[in-house]
Amino acid sequence: MDYYNHISKGYEELYREEQEEKWEVLKDYVDVRGKKVLEVGCGTGIITEKLQEAKELTAVDKSRKMIEVAREKGINAKFLVADATKLPFKDDEFDLVISVTMLQDLEDPLKAIEEMRRVGRKVIFTCLAKGERVKLIREKYGKGIPCGKDELWIIFK
Ligand SMILES: C[S@@+](CC[C@H](N)C(=O)[O-])C[C@H]1O[C@@H](n2cnc3c(N)ncnc32)[C@H](O)[C@@H]1O
């Protein structure tokens, strides 16, 4: 977490282009209109910006500094500091939960996916396609759809 607190101000310079490429794939799977939407691991809000047509939009991240940068942008969303493995929401509170490039950072990504499934009726998530954590996700959910440097999964309840 210290890593993201440390790089919060320079994050977009490093990663915006990469995340925009992922959005080019994601946007065909994501329709937020009229929906109550939660984004988990929103970082500085690169994806949050694209979700503003939602009926209600909430975005959470564990890094206080990343949330601070996101808040400064004036995005039409409610930003909260929260942990993906312990979301402060009720069962089925959201129509759609989305998480982009967060799961590779978690020791137990499957726990966070279960938590997102608990609070949302539909869950769309991506994970970096290299590294160890993505293997755990593939074992449970099969191989994901290619999405830039990530793989993408869509889960309905
Ligand atoms: C690679 S960044 C992606 C940020 C954003 N989704 C984007 O597309 O630019 C990963 C983000 O996940 C957040 N994160 C890592 N572990 C988390 C956790 N357990 N709960 C919530 N957010 C977490 C980090 O703070 C960071 O902002």
The ligand as an SDF file (V2000), in Angstrom:
LIG
                    3D

 27 29  0  0  0  0  0  0  0  0999 V2000
   -2.6980   -0.5810  -10.5040 C   0  0  0  0  0  0  0  0  0  0  0  0
   -3.6910    0.4460   -9.4990 S   0  0  0  0  0  0  0  0  0  0  0  0
   -5.1710    0.5520  -10.5100 C   0  0  0  0  0  0  0  0  0  0  0  0
   -5.9770    1.7820  -10.1860 C   0  0  0  0  0  0  0  0  0  0  0  0
   -7.1800    2.0220  -11.0980 C   0  0  0  0  0  0  0  0  0  0  0  0
   -8.1190    0.9270  -11.0390 N   0  0  0  0  0  0  0  0  0  0  0  0
   -6.7630    2.2800  -12.5270 C   0  0  0  0  0  0  0  0  0  0  0  0
   -7.2790    1.6000  -13.4150 O   0  0  0  0  0  0  0  0  0  0  0  0
   -5.9470    3.1780  -12.7630 O   0  0  0  0  0  0  0  0  0  0  0  0
   -4.2090   -0.6290   -8.1710 C   0  0  0  0  0  0  0  0  0  0  0  0
   -5.0390    0.0790   -7.1200 C   0  0  0  0  0  0  0  0  0  0  0  0
   -5.5730   -0.9040   -6.2350 O   0  0  0  0  0  0  0  0  0  0  0  0
   -5.5220   -0.3800   -4.9180 C   0  0  0  0  0  0  0  0  0  0  0  0
   -5.5720   -1.4950   -3.9640 N   0  0  0  0  0  0  0  0  0  0  0  0
   -4.6000   -2.4200   -3.7160 C   0  0  0  0  0  0  0  0  0  0  0  0
   -5.0150   -3.2770   -2.7660 N   0  0  0  0  0  0  0  0  0  0  0  0
   -6.2700   -2.8880   -2.4110 C   0  0  0  0  0  0  0  0  0  0  0  0
   -7.2250   -3.3690   -1.4690 C   0  0  0  0  0  0  0  0  0  0  0  0
   -6.9730   -4.4370   -0.6890 N   0  0  0  0  0  0  0  0  0  0  0  0
   -8.4040   -2.7240   -1.3680 N   0  0  0  0  0  0  0  0  0  0  0  0
   -8.6770   -1.6380   -2.1340 C   0  0  0  0  0  0  0  0  0  0  0  0
   -7.8160   -1.1240   -3.0300 N   0  0  0  0  0  0  0  0  0  0  0  0
   -6.6230   -1.7420   -3.1590 C   0  0  0  0  0  0  0  0  0  0  0  0
   -4.2240    0.4110   -4.8820 C   0  0  0  0  0  0  0  0  0  0  0  0
   -4.2140    1.3480   -3.8340 O   0  0  0  0  0  0  0  0  0  0  0  0
   -4.2360    1.0490   -6.2580 C   0  0  0  0  0  0  0  0  0  0  0  0
   -4.8690    2.3020   -6.2550 O   0  0  0  0  0  0  0  0  0  0  0  0
  1  2  1  0
  2  3  1  0
  2 10  1  0
  3  4  1  0
  4  5  1  0
  5  6  1  0
  5  7  1  0
  7  8  2  0
  7  9  1  0
 10 11  1  0
 11 12  1  0
 11 26  1  0
 12 13  1  0
 13 14  1  0
 13 24  1  0
 14 15  1  0
 14 23  1  0
 15 16  2  0
 16 17  1  0
 17 18  1  0
 17 23  2  0
 18 19  1  0
 18 20  2  0
 20 21  1  0
 21 22  2  0
 22 23  1  0
 24 25  1  0
 24 26  1  0
 26 27  1  0
M  CHG  2   2   1   9  -1
M  END
$$$$
